[in-house]
Amino acid sequence: MSDPLIRACDDYVVLEPGKPERLLSAEATLAWLSGWLETLDPLPLDLRDQPSSQAAAQRLLDTACDLELSPGVTLQWFAIRLEPPER
């Protein structure tokens, strides 16, 4: 199970092969990942039971940090904190 502190992060660094890294909000990261999932046919086995690409993207955000599109071509995303947590 992933660390609950990660869910408190509102931003992600996303990496695509051949492109510079980008900083995206959690909402934009979900849309970015969902868009990539819609290009895959078939979906990875562990995501096929999800009712939509958005649900599959959310599951990936909650449980993983990469997605192999084809052999040697991988997307990656990492939760980051841009500001220190309030105490």
C-alpha positions in Angstrom: 0.0 0.0 0.0 1.3 3.4 -0.8 2.2 6.0 1.8 -0.8 8.2 2.7 1.5 11.3 2.6 1.8 10.9 -1.2 -2.0 11.4 -1.5 -1.5 14.7 0.2 0.7 15.9 -2.6 -1.0 18.1 -5.2 1.7 18.1 -7.8 3.6 15.6 -9.9 6.7 15.5 -12.1 5.9 13.6 -15.3 8.4 12.1 -17.6 7.8 11.0 -21.2 10.6 9.6 -23.4 12.1 12.3 -25.6 10.4 15.2 -23.8 11.5 17.4 -21.0 10.1 16.8 -17.5 6.9 18.7 -16.7 5.3 19.7 -13.4 1.6 19.0 -13.4 -1.2 19.4 -10.8 -2.8 16.2 -9.6 -5.8 16.8 -11.8 -3.7 17.4 -14.9 -1.6 14.3 -14.1 -4.7 12.2 -13.9 -5.9 13.6 -17.3 -2.4 13.1 -18.8 -2.3 9.5 -17.6 -5.9 8.8 -18.6 -5.1 10.1 -22.1 -2.2 7.7 -22.4 -4.3 4.8 -21.2 -6.8 5.4 -23.9 -4.1 4.8 -26.5 -3.3 1.3 -25.1 -5.0 -1.7 -26.6 -5.3 -3.8 -24.5 -4.9 -2.2 -21.1 -2.4 -3.8 -18.7 -4.0 -6.8 -17.1 -4.3 -5.3 -13.7 -6.2 -2.3 -15.0 -8.8 -4.1 -17.2 -11.3 -4.4 -14.4 -11.5 -0.6 -14.0 -14.7 1.0 -15.3 -13.0 3.9 -17.2 -9.6 5.2 -18.2 -9.9 7.8 -15.5 -10.5 5.1 -12.9 -7.5 3.1 -14.2 -5.4 6.3 -14.1 -6.4 6.9 -10.5 -5.5 3.4 -9.6 -2.1 3.9 -11.2 -1.5 7.2 -9.3 -2.4 5.4 -6.1 -0.3 2.3 -6.7 2.5 2.9 -9.2 4.9 5.4 -10.6 5.5 4.1 -14.2 3.6 2.6 -17.1 5.3 0.7 -19.9 3.8 1.7 -23.3 5.9 -0.7 -25.3 9.2 -2.5 -24.6 11.7 0.1 -23.5 9.2 3.0 -23.7 8.0 4.0 -20.2 6.1 6.9 -18.7 6.9 7.9 -15.2 5.3 10.2 -12.6 6.4 11.2 -9.1 4.4 13.0 -6.5 6.2 16.1 -5.2 5.5 18.7 -2.6 6.1 22.3 -3.8 5.5 23.8 -0.4 6.3 22.5 3.1 3.3 20.9 4.9 1.5 23.2 7.4 1.8 22.2 11.0 
